[in-house]
Amino acid sequence: MGRYRVRVVTGAWLFSGSLNLVRLWLVGEHREAKLELQLRPARGKEEEFDFDVPEDLGPLQFVKLHKQHTVVDDAWFCNLITVQGPGTSAEAVFPCYRWVQGEGILSLPEGTARLAGDNALDVFQKYREKELKERQQTYCWATWKEGLPQTIAADCKDDLPPNMRFHEEKRLDFEWTLKAGVLEMGLKRVYTLLRSWNHLEDFDQIFWGQKSALAEKVHQCWQEDELFGYQFLNGANPMLLRRSTSLPSRLVLPSGMEELQAQLEKELKNGSLFEADFILLDGIPANVIRGEPQYLAAPLVMLRMDPGGKLLPMAIQIQPPNPSSPAPTLFLPSDPPLAWLLAKIWVRNSDFQLQELQFHLLNTHLVAEVIAVATMRCLPGLHPIFKVHT
């Protein structure tokens, strides 16, 4: 006979607990034992139980769970279960970190990472094969748009497997933030409905509501060249800026700009010339919103680093050269203030487009989704890399 101490840890997320009864089995190398336990797990709780088992189970391999329900299947988010066996102070850990629902029996293997070749016990190999087969039926591939990475087969968030959805608190936070944002936009729309917009200062009419110290600083300094350059390293998209090794081939300097060319070559020689080229946006058709065609630029920005470490713009080319069109206009800090400001606004617009499409949507969400789905389909929970990823 041996005494086993079992600890059950329930997640702290909203609705993690369950009103359904949970039954447990301990599965050892020699035999398994059904525990005389009927647990109603509570959110955020750790519950411990002691059990006397009349037979030697051997080294523990699995803990099995069965959640019973009569009328309502009240899902339970189980973090982990630990078991301390007789004659030892060490705990065997059985990670779960998923929703337990339905009528089936869920097996949790002991949490030590194992490669397929390390499995001296055939029972773990069978578990791996069964787990992957079930996962491949749950996590299926789909093509969202031709030419883009594949995604998980789901048309909406409700089609996702329960363990791939946001927890309830995160979902509520998203929904509240969306509603608050829409309400604020609606109020500002009503507030400015009968007001004219004749000056840049009129934007102050909508600059109220929640704002941070940084937002206030941007509000005060958004027209300045120093903040414009600062955002290439500290804004939403710090991925595009490059130190120039030569003057870009697309940079066409009209006659009469020999002084600018000399300045660019001087900064290049000193290693203080930088460029941000949005050529990836060239040729992409712009959207049509409410019947109004939109416009998309593919600018080139040349910047210099001054001795004080400030990154300052030297020239902006809004579009690349086209053999069938005149040389593109080059905007300079010495141009009329509104013309120079408009050129910088076009750059910020292109910066936002590229950041959202390439670095955010593609490089973050779509690439990460490929890795996540491939991990769930190809790596069992016992695999060391699966444990690192999750």
NORMO-V30444 format. One record per residue. RES is the residue in one small letter. PSI is psi in whole degrees, 0 to 359 (NA if undefined). D_CENTER is the distance of its C-alpha to the mean C-alpha in Angstrom with 1 decimal. Layout:
# NORMO-V30444
res=[RES/RES]
psi=[PSI/PSI]
d_center=[D_CENTER/D_CENTER]
This chain:
# NORMO-V30444
res=[m/g/r/y/r/v/r/v/v/t/g/a/w/l/f/s/g/s/l/n/l/v/r/l/w/l/v/g/e/h/r/e/a/k/l/e/l/q/l/r/p/a/r/g/k/e/e/e/f/d/f/d/v/p/e/d/l/g/p/l/q/f/v/k/l/h/k/q/h/t/v/v/d/d/a/w/f/c/n/l/i/t/v/q/g/p/g/t/s/a/e/a/v/f/p/c/y/r/w/v/q/g/e/g/i/l/s/l/p/e/g/t/a/r/l/a/g/d/n/a/l/d/v/f/q/k/y/r/e/k/e/l/k/e/r/q/q/t/y/c/w/a/t/w/k/e/g/l/p/q/t/i/a/a/d/c/k/d/d/l/p/p/n/m/r/f/h/e/e/k/r/l/d/f/e/w/t/l/k/a/g/v/l/e/m/g/l/k/r/v/y/t/l/l/r/s/w/n/h/l/e/d/f/d/q/i/f/w/g/q/k/s/a/l/a/e/k/v/h/q/c/w/q/e/d/e/l/f/g/y/q/f/l/n/g/a/n/p/m/l/l/r/r/s/t/s/l/p/s/r/l/v/l/p/s/g/m/e/e/l/q/a/q/l/e/k/e/l/k/n/g/s/l/f/e/a/d/f/i/l/l/d/g/i/p/a/n/v/i/r/g/e/p/q/y/l/a/a/p/l/v/m/l/r/m/d/p/g/g/k/l/l/p/m/a/i/q/i/q/p/p/n/p/s/s/p/a/p/t/l/f/l/p/s/d/p/p/l/a/w/l/l/a/k/i/w/v/r/n/s/d/f/q/l/q/e/l/q/f/h/l/l/n/t/h/l/v/a/e/v/i/a/v/a/t/m/r/c/l/p/g/l/h/p/i/f/k/v/h/t]
psi=[141/152/131/133/120/130/126/124/121/144/158/0/159/134/20/329/175/145/352/158/142/132/148/147/142/129/116/180/329/318/178/160/130/126/140/76/133/103/134/95/138/145/130/13/148/122/133/144/144/136/139/122/124/340/156/121/340/184/132/137/319/157/131/141/144/118/118/141/151/306/308/132/95/102/148/129/107/124/302/167/134/150/126/116/175/139/17/150/351/147/136/130/134/90/147/291/52/169/134/118/168/183/350/167/128/128/129/115/155/140/2/131/139/137/161/321/346/357/91/332/118/337/326/324/319/321/317/314/318/318/315/322/317/319/320/338/334/317/97/154/152/156/114/306/138/135/348/160/152/157/176/146/94/129/336/173/332/343/348/150/144/325/356/357/160/147/161/320/320/319/315/323/317/313/320/317/318/313/319/320/317/319/316/318/320/317/319/326/315/319/326/7/319/13/146/159/92/343/157/329/343/343/339/340/334/2/71/170/204/130/151/175/322/318/322/321/316/320/322/331/12/339/350/144/326/316/324/313/322/323/341/338/336/6/201/334/86/16/349/333/135/145/131/136/347/167/133/142/333/351/106/119/113/163/146/358/35/326/318/318/320/320/317/316/326/313/323/316/325/354/19/17/131/159/151/111/120/33/337/335/351/130/354/124/136/162/167/120/119/40/357/120/140/174/146/128/160/70/165/130/128/130/158/150/116/170/335/2/8/138/116/138/142/325/150/127/119/319/152/161/149/125/332/5/161/162/136/148/141/122/139/158/339/356/167/141/317/327/315/320/319/320/319/326/320/321/315/323/314/323/318/315/313/320/316/318/313/302/329/295/305/299/337/291/308/318/317/326/321/314/318/313/318/322/314/328/332/337/121/163/338/349/137/320/324/318/325/317/325/NA]
d_center=[50.4/47.2/45.1/41.3/39.1/36.0/33.0/30.5/27.3/25.6/22.1/21.9/19.7/21.6/23.8/23.3/27.1/29.4/33.0/33.7/35.6/34.1/36.4/35.9/37.5/37.7/38.0/39.8/41.2/44.6/44.0/41.8/42.6/41.7/41.2/43.2/40.2/38.9/35.8/34.1/30.9/30.0/26.6/25.8/29.1/30.4/33.6/36.1/39.0/41.9/43.5/46.6/46.4/49.9/49.0/47.3/43.8/43.3/40.0/37.2/34.9/33.2/32.9/33.2/32.1/33.5/32.6/35.5/35.5/38.4/37.2/33.5/30.8/29.0/25.9/25.6/22.5/24.1/22.6/25.4/29.1/31.3/35.0/37.7/40.6/44.3/45.5/42.2/40.1/36.9/34.3/32.9/29.3/27.9/24.1/22.9/19.7/19.8/21.6/25.3/26.9/29.7/33.1/32.3/32.7/29.6/30.3/28.3/29.3/30.1/27.0/28.3/26.3/28.6/28.8/30.8/33.7/33.9/34.6/38.3/38.0/37.7/36.3/32.9/33.0/33.8/31.0/28.5/29.9/29.9/26.3/25.1/27.4/26.0/22.3/23.2/24.7/21.8/18.9/20.3/19.4/19.7/19.9/18.2/19.9/22.3/21.2/17.5/15.8/16.6/14.5/15.3/18.5/17.7/18.8/17.3/15.3/18.7/19.2/16.4/17.8/18.0/16.1/13.0/13.0/11.9/14.8/17.4/17.0/13.3/14.6/17.6/15.8/13.8/17.2/19.2/17.2/17.6/21.3/21.9/20.6/22.7/25.7/25.5/25.5/28.4/30.4/30.0/31.1/34.2/34.9/35.1/36.5/40.1/39.3/39.6/37.2/39.6/38.2/35.0/35.8/35.5/31.7/32.5/33.3/29.6/28.4/28.8/26.8/24.0/23.6/22.9/25.2/23.0/23.0/26.8/27.2/25.5/27.7/30.7/30.0/28.0/31.0/31.7/31.3/30.2/27.0/26.4/26.5/24.6/21.5/21.3/20.5/19.0/17.5/14.2/15.0/16.9/16.7/19.8/22.6/25.2/28.5/31.2/33.5/35.7/35.9/33.7/35.8/34.5/35.8/39.1/41.4/44.1/47.6/48.3/45.1/46.7/45.9/42.2/42.3/44.2/41.6/38.7/40.7/41.6/37.9/37.1/39.9/38.8/35.2/33.9/33.0/29.4/28.0/25.0/25.5/23.7/25.8/23.0/23.4/27.1/28.4/25.4/27.1/26.0/25.3/28.1/27.4/30.2/32.6/32.0/30.9/28.2/28.4/26.1/27.2/26.6/27.8/28.8/28.9/31.2/30.9/32.9/32.4/35.3/37.1/35.3/31.8/31.0/29.4/31.5/31.6/34.8/34.5/32.3/32.9/31.2/31.7/32.8/36.5/37.9/41.3/42.4/41.6/42.8/41.0/37.9/38.5/37.4/36.5/37.6/37.4/41.1/40.7/41.3/38.7/37.3/37.2/35.3/32.9/32.3/31.5/28.9/27.4/27.1/25.3/22.7/22.4/21.8/19.4/17.2/17.7/16.8/13.8/12.3/13.7/13.5/11.1/8.3/9.1/10.9/9.9/6.1/5.9/9.5/10.3/7.8/9.4/12.7/12.4/11.5/14.3/16.7/16.3/17.3/20.1/21.5/21.2/23.0/22.0/24.8/23.5/22.6/19.5/18.2/18.9/17.0/13.8/14.0]
